[in-house]
Amino acid sequence: MSTTVITYAERRTGLLARAADYLELTKPRISLLVLVTVAVAAYVARWGSLSLWSLLPALVGTALVAASASALNQWLERRSDTLMTRTVDRPLPAGRLSGGEVLWFGGVTIVGGLTLLVWHVNLLTAALGLLTWVLYVGVYTPLKSRTPANTAVGAIAGALPVLMGWTAVGAPLGLGAATLFLIVYLWQFPHFMAIAWLYREEYGRAGMRMLPVVDPSGRRAAFQAIASALVLLPVSLLPASLLGAGPLYVSGAILLGLGQLAAAAWFARQLDRAAARGLLRASLVYLPAMLALWMMIPLI
């Protein structure tokens, strides 16, 4: 093999590795969930009379805003990330990207995302995108090292994409949008309490004041998971009266809600890693299934 071919292969491998690092900055699994939430909210707001092509600018703009928020979150937490096994191999703590490169990436993506939302979607969706970014980067991230109330703020940022999707298609905000927002907001508490319990030692070493760090017994985290799962049950049934959802939706929402509540109760009883993983799995089933039920409301 010639030196030229080897050099080209090495350069290509280096470029792919660098692209992978920039992709990791965006927290792709979280970004994908955000985009799914936006798409489902837009679909529900127009009950299916919507083309993917017309929604594309909103999805791309939201993806860029989310990418910026995730990148700057990692820049702000670059030192604490070196203290946690789950984050030590991220591009910044591992030294594969510099702080300047991450700041540049975060700046370009937020400007690009907001510009796209302003010019090709609408001002309200762009304003909601900016609010989401500010809450996540400017409020939630600093609060993680100060107070366990950070989860409540982060959950707002996590649920705002519902309103972005709803307004992106020009639908007026109302009880339907508020209900879907509340479902996504409340769902995050059992989900994040499970994660925080599983990684409580690492969060503690990094100085993150998550609830299981502040209360090592886990009782407060368990109470928050149960309380949120309980409130989710009646909230998830609101479409039956607000949107005319039929018995299949109601049955599905009750089964999903009871399943997540049972997992939260088991976590509260056991307070061990197996129960926390069970709660995490239940939350990962709950939200996609609930979003699917919402999309099928006209049919069921």
Kinemage of the C-alpha trace (Angstrom):
@kinemage 1
@onewidth
@group {chain A} dominant
@subgroup {mainchain}
@vectorlist {calphas} color= white
{ca met a 1} P 0.000 0.000 0.000
{ca ser a 2} L 1.435 3.382 -0.985
{ca thr a 3} L 2.220 6.189 1.456
{ca thr a 4} L -0.426 8.359 -0.248
{ca val a 5} L -3.149 5.774 0.333
{ca ile a 6} L -2.105 5.310 3.964
{ca thr a 7} L -2.108 9.086 4.549
{ca tyr a 8} L -5.559 9.408 2.979
{ca ala a 9} L -6.911 6.564 5.117
{ca glu a 10} L -5.453 8.080 8.281
{ca arg a 11} L -6.879 11.501 7.423
{ca arg a 12} L -10.297 9.993 6.710
{ca thr a 13} L -10.227 8.063 9.982
{ca gly a 14} L -9.236 11.227 11.833
{ca leu a 15} L -12.068 13.221 10.256
{ca leu a 16} L -14.604 10.523 11.110
{ca ala a 17} L -13.385 10.384 14.706
{ca arg a 18} L -13.618 14.167 14.971
{ca ala a 19} L -17.131 14.153 13.513
{ca ala a 20} L -18.079 11.482 16.053
{ca asp a 21} L -16.812 13.718 18.870
{ca tyr a 22} L -18.892 16.650 17.653
{ca leu a 23} L -21.888 14.340 17.388
{ca glu a 24} L -21.290 13.221 20.974
{ca leu a 25} L -21.416 16.863 22.053
{ca thr a 26} L -25.056 16.950 20.935
{ca lys a 27} L -26.072 14.067 23.266
{ca pro a 28} L -27.766 12.336 20.313
{ca arg a 29} L -30.141 10.132 22.324
{ca ile a 30} L -31.525 13.138 24.198
{ca ser a 31} L -31.685 15.180 20.993
{ca leu a 32} L -33.582 12.375 19.269
{ca leu a 33} L -36.137 12.291 22.089
{ca val a 34} L -36.552 16.074 21.791
{ca leu a 35} L -37.186 15.788 18.043
{ca val a 36} L -39.681 12.962 18.526
{ca thr a 37} L -41.528 15.109 21.076
{ca val a 38} L -41.617 18.063 18.675
{ca ala a 39} L -42.860 15.886 15.813
{ca val a 40} L -45.570 14.193 17.911
{ca ala a 41} L -46.803 17.533 19.287
{ca ala a 42} L -46.984 18.987 15.770
{ca tyr a 43} L -48.811 15.904 14.478
{ca val a 44} L -51.318 15.950 17.338
{ca ala a 45} L -51.882 19.701 17.014
{ca arg a 46} L -52.998 19.146 13.403
{ca trp a 47} L -54.270 15.578 13.878
{ca gly a 48} L -52.224 14.183 11.062
{ca ser a 49} L -52.948 16.848 8.406
{ca leu a 50} L -49.280 17.692 8.299
{ca ser a 51} L -46.440 16.804 5.954
{ca leu a 52} L -42.965 16.014 7.208
{ca trp a 53} L -41.567 18.425 4.635
{ca ser a 54} L -43.448 21.377 6.163
{ca leu a 55} L -42.169 20.412 9.623
{ca leu a 56} L -38.562 19.988 8.503
{ca pro a 57} L -37.381 23.568 9.300
{ca ala a 58} L -38.778 23.254 12.833
{ca leu a 59} L -37.049 19.913 13.348
{ca val a 60} L -33.698 21.127 12.016
{ca gly a 61} L -33.890 24.380 13.987
{ca thr a 62} L -34.806 22.523 17.171
{ca ala a 63} L -31.989 20.025 16.596
{ca leu a 64} L -29.474 22.880 16.308
{ca val a 65} L -30.764 24.585 19.480
{ca ala a 66} L -30.623 21.256 21.354
{ca ala a 67} L -27.111 20.595 20.041
{ca ser a 68} L -25.937 23.959 21.316
{ca ala a 69} L -27.521 23.437 24.737
{ca ser a 70} L -25.926 20.005 25.107
{ca ala a 71} L -22.493 21.221 23.974
{ca leu a 72} L -22.471 24.221 26.321
{ca asn a 73} L -23.755 22.054 29.164
{ca gln a 74} L -20.695 19.862 28.652
{ca trp a 75} L -18.421 22.905 28.474
{ca leu a 76} L -19.770 24.195 31.793
{ca glu a 77} L -19.429 20.752 33.382
{ca arg a 78} L -16.056 19.879 31.825
{ca arg a 79} L -14.291 19.692 35.207
{ca ser a 80} L -16.965 17.716 37.036
{ca asp a 81} L -17.197 15.348 34.066
{ca thr a 82} L -13.621 14.252 34.732
{ca leu a 83} L -14.760 12.939 38.141
{ca met a 84} L -17.517 10.643 36.871
{ca thr a 85} L -16.969 7.333 35.101
{ca arg a 86} L -20.069 7.828 32.926
{ca thr a 87} L -18.776 11.147 31.544
{ca val a 88} L -14.973 10.963 31.733
{ca asp a 89} L -14.710 9.795 28.125
{ca arg a 90} L -16.677 12.716 26.709
{ca pro a 91} L -14.738 14.774 24.130
{ca leu a 92} L -13.850 17.627 26.516
{ca pro a 93} L -12.636 15.758 29.629
{ca ala a 94} L -10.885 13.218 27.404
{ca gly a 95} L -9.058 16.052 25.630
{ca arg a 96} L -10.255 15.181 22.130
{ca leu a 97} L -11.830 18.639 21.715
{ca ser a 98} L -10.715 21.931 23.213
{ca gly a 99} L -12.882 24.321 25.173
{ca gly a 100} L -12.646 26.866 22.358
{ca glu a 101} L -13.875 24.357 19.797
{ca val a 102} L -16.874 23.452 21.948
{ca leu a 103} L -17.734 27.116 22.556
{ca trp a 104} L -17.508 27.791 18.830
{ca phe a 105} L -19.744 24.818 18.076
{ca gly a 106} L -22.277 25.880 20.709
{ca gly a 107} L -22.356 29.447 19.422
{ca val a 108} L -22.755 28.537 15.766
{ca thr a 109} L -25.516 26.010 16.415
{ca ile a 110} L -27.627 28.292 18.640
{ca val a 111} L -27.388 31.169 16.166
{ca gly a 112} L -28.146 28.866 13.252
{ca gly a 113} L -31.035 27.178 15.023
{ca leu a 114} L -32.730 30.381 16.158
{ca thr a 115} L -32.238 32.002 12.741
{ca leu a 116} L -33.894 29.034 11.064
{ca leu a 117} L -36.801 29.076 13.509
{ca val a 118} L -37.329 32.835 13.142
{ca trp a 119} L -37.207 32.940 9.342
{ca his a 120} L -38.749 29.616 8.378
{ca val a 121} L -41.072 28.757 11.264
{ca asn a 122} L -42.340 31.615 13.458
{ca leu a 123} L -41.263 33.972 16.229
{ca leu a 124} L -43.169 32.168 18.994
{ca thr a 125} L -41.487 28.834 18.285
{ca ala a 126} L -38.106 30.606 18.139
{ca ala a 127} L -38.832 32.321 21.482
{ca leu a 128} L -39.738 28.976 23.059
{ca gly a 129} L -36.512 27.522 21.655
{ca leu a 130} L -34.501 30.349 23.175
{ca leu a 131} L -36.295 29.920 26.512
{ca thr a 132} L -35.513 26.201 26.470
{ca trp a 133} L -31.839 26.934 25.757
{ca val a 134} L -31.579 29.572 28.510
{ca leu a 135} L -33.235 27.340 31.104
{ca tyr a 136} L -31.025 24.367 30.263
{ca val a 137} L -27.700 26.170 29.882
{ca gly a 138} L -28.116 29.216 32.100
{ca val a 139} L -30.276 27.898 34.937
{ca tyr a 140} L -30.445 24.098 35.133
{ca thr a 141} L -26.744 23.420 34.561
{ca pro a 142} L -25.453 25.840 37.262
{ca leu a 143} L -28.170 24.702 39.691
{ca lys a 144} L -26.962 21.093 39.541
{ca ser a 145} L -24.058 21.979 41.828
{ca arg a 146} L -26.233 24.111 44.141
{ca thr a 147} L -29.628 22.570 44.838
{ca pro a 148} L -31.635 19.392 44.153
{ca ala a 149} L -34.347 21.705 42.792
{ca asn a 150} L -32.354 21.601 39.552
{ca thr a 151} L -34.510 18.680 38.376
{ca ala a 152} L -37.688 20.774 38.462
{ca val a 153} L -36.049 23.422 36.267
{ca gly a 154} L -34.505 20.880 33.927
{ca ala a 155} L -37.891 19.206 33.518
{ca ile a 156} L -39.367 22.482 32.245
{ca ala a 157} L -36.639 22.687 29.622
{ca gly a 158} L -37.285 19.057 28.765
{ca ala a 159} L -41.026 19.614 28.251
{ca leu a 160} L -40.910 22.913 26.328
{ca pro a 161} L -40.246 21.143 22.978
{ca val a 162} L -43.901 20.033 23.197
{ca leu a 163} L -44.936 23.670 22.890
{ca met a 164} L -42.355 24.245 20.158
{ca gly a 165} L -43.872 21.479 18.049
{ca trp a 166} L -47.388 22.690 18.753
{ca thr a 167} L -46.693 26.294 17.745
{ca ala a 168} L -44.464 25.327 14.803
{ca val a 169} L -47.576 24.308 12.849
{ca gly a 170} L -49.462 27.443 13.817
{ca ala a 171} L -51.816 25.739 16.263
{ca pro a 172} L -53.005 27.869 19.196
{ca leu a 173} L -51.794 26.879 22.641
{ca gly a 174} L -54.614 25.480 24.729
{ca leu a 175} L -55.552 22.693 27.106
{ca gly a 176} L -54.364 19.983 24.729
{ca ala a 177} L -50.880 21.481 24.510
{ca ala a 178} L -50.817 22.102 28.269
{ca thr a 179} L -51.798 18.488 28.981
{ca leu a 180} L -49.109 17.032 26.735
{ca phe a 181} L -46.587 19.454 28.279
{ca leu a 182} L -47.544 18.274 31.775
{ca ile a 183} L -47.235 14.614 30.810
{ca val a 184} L -43.686 15.110 29.514
{ca tyr a 185} L -42.822 17.350 32.496
{ca leu a 186} L -44.068 14.939 35.170
{ca trp a 187} L -42.603 11.885 33.435
{ca gln a 188} L -39.100 13.247 33.928
{ca phe a 189} L -39.176 12.957 37.727
{ca pro a 190} L -39.413 9.141 37.992
{ca his a 191} L -36.985 8.897 35.074
{ca phe a 192} L -34.342 11.181 36.574
{ca met a 193} L -34.771 9.945 40.142
{ca ala a 194} L -33.881 6.459 38.898
{ca ile a 195} L -30.807 7.767 37.066
{ca ala a 196} L -29.732 9.927 40.000
{ca trp a 197} L -30.012 6.953 42.376
{ca leu a 198} L -27.978 4.688 40.104
{ca tyr a 199} L -25.175 7.257 39.789
{ca arg a 200} L -25.471 8.926 43.195
{ca glu a 201} L -21.878 8.144 44.218
{ca glu a 202} L -20.504 9.638 41.007
{ca tyr a 203} L -22.739 12.703 41.293
{ca gly a 204} L -21.536 13.127 44.870
{ca arg a 205} L -17.851 12.985 43.859
{ca ala a 206} L -18.517 15.574 41.157
{ca gly a 207} L -20.293 17.928 43.574
{ca met a 208} L -23.686 17.561 41.897
{ca arg a 209} L -26.465 18.101 44.420
{ca met a 210} L -28.940 15.611 43.020
{ca leu a 211} L -31.665 14.497 45.433
{ca pro a 212} L -30.127 11.058 46.208
{ca val a 213} L -26.849 12.859 47.004
{ca val a 214} L -28.481 15.329 49.398
{ca asp a 215} L -30.601 12.542 50.925
{ca pro a 216} L -28.511 9.333 50.733
{ca ser a 217} L -31.379 7.297 52.201
{ca gly a 218} L -33.192 7.665 48.877
{ca arg a 219} L -36.539 8.267 50.571
{ca arg a 220} L -37.024 11.753 49.143
{ca ala a 221} L -36.152 10.579 45.637
{ca ala a 222} L -38.598 7.689 45.996
{ca phe a 223} L -41.329 10.004 47.283
{ca gln a 224} L -40.803 12.348 44.329
{ca ala a 225} L -40.968 9.436 41.875
{ca ile a 226} L -44.203 8.117 43.423
{ca ala a 227} L -45.822 11.562 43.677
{ca ser a 228} L -45.085 12.344 40.022
{ca ala a 229} L -46.305 8.938 38.862
{ca leu a 230} L -49.509 9.424 40.867
{ca val a 231} L -50.200 12.874 39.405
{ca leu a 232} L -49.474 11.540 35.921
{ca leu a 233} L -52.419 9.157 36.110
{ca pro a 234} L -55.244 11.753 36.183
{ca val a 235} L -53.322 14.143 33.907
{ca ser a 236} L -52.901 11.418 31.281
{ca leu a 237} L -56.680 10.819 31.320
{ca leu a 238} L -57.552 14.435 30.484
{ca pro a 239} L -57.661 13.752 26.706
{ca ala a 240} L -60.764 11.634 27.347
{ca ser a 241} L -62.688 14.807 28.220
{ca leu a 242} L -60.666 17.434 26.354
{ca leu a 243} L -60.007 15.681 23.048
{ca gly a 244} L -62.634 12.953 22.901
{ca ala a 245} L -60.170 10.092 23.364
{ca gly a 246} L -61.951 6.749 23.456
{ca pro a 247} L -61.827 3.731 25.793
{ca leu a 248} L -58.736 2.233 24.157
{ca tyr a 249} L -56.754 5.390 24.922
{ca val a 250} L -58.087 5.476 28.483
{ca ser a 251} L -57.248 1.804 29.045
{ca gly a 252} L -53.744 2.244 27.637
{ca ala a 253} L -53.074 5.370 29.708
{ca ile a 254} L -54.254 3.638 32.893
{ca leu a 255} L -52.125 0.545 32.260
{ca leu a 256} L -49.039 2.615 31.494
{ca gly a 257} L -49.600 4.850 34.502
{ca leu a 258} L -50.154 1.953 36.889
{ca gly a 259} L -47.071 0.206 35.533
{ca gln a 260} L -44.875 3.221 36.177
{ca leu a 261} L -46.474 3.794 39.589
{ca ala a 262} L -45.830 0.159 40.545
{ca ala a 263} L -42.193 0.504 39.515
{ca ala a 264} L -41.882 3.698 41.591
{ca ala a 265} L -43.486 1.988 44.596
{ca trp a 266} L -41.153 -0.991 44.259
{ca phe a 267} L -38.193 1.390 44.105
{ca ala a 268} L -39.430 3.112 47.293
{ca arg a 269} L -39.746 -0.253 49.027
{ca gln a 270} L -36.410 -1.732 47.946
{ca leu a 271} L -34.167 1.299 47.408
{ca asp a 272} L -31.604 -0.756 45.569
{ca arg a 273} L -30.006 -0.743 42.125
{ca ala a 274} L -32.267 -3.444 40.701
{ca ala a 275} L -35.401 -1.505 41.645
{ca ala a 276} L -33.897 1.727 40.287
{ca arg a 277} L -33.160 0.015 36.979
{ca gly a 278} L -36.716 -1.297 36.941
{ca leu a 279} L -38.061 2.226 37.415
{ca leu a 280} L -35.769 3.510 34.675
{ca arg a 281} L -36.986 0.813 32.276
{ca ala a 282} L -40.613 1.556 33.155
{ca ser a 283} L -40.091 5.247 32.393
{ca leu a 284} L -38.443 4.386 29.075
{ca val a 285} L -41.521 2.370 28.131
{ca tyr a 286} L -44.015 4.932 29.432
{ca leu a 287} L -43.190 8.015 27.379
{ca pro a 288} L -42.872 6.487 23.876
{ca ala a 289} L -46.029 4.446 24.470
{ca met a 290} L -47.927 7.488 25.728
{ca leu a 291} L -46.824 9.569 22.743
{ca ala a 292} L -47.979 6.773 20.448
{ca leu a 293} L -51.375 6.738 22.170
{ca trp a 294} L -51.700 10.480 21.624
{ca met a 295} L -51.013 10.064 17.930
{ca met a 296} L -53.770 7.444 17.728
{ca ile a 297} L -56.449 9.423 19.624
{ca pro a 298} L -58.583 10.040 16.475
{ca leu a 299} L -58.603 6.264 15.849
{ca ile a 300} L -59.188 4.985 19.385
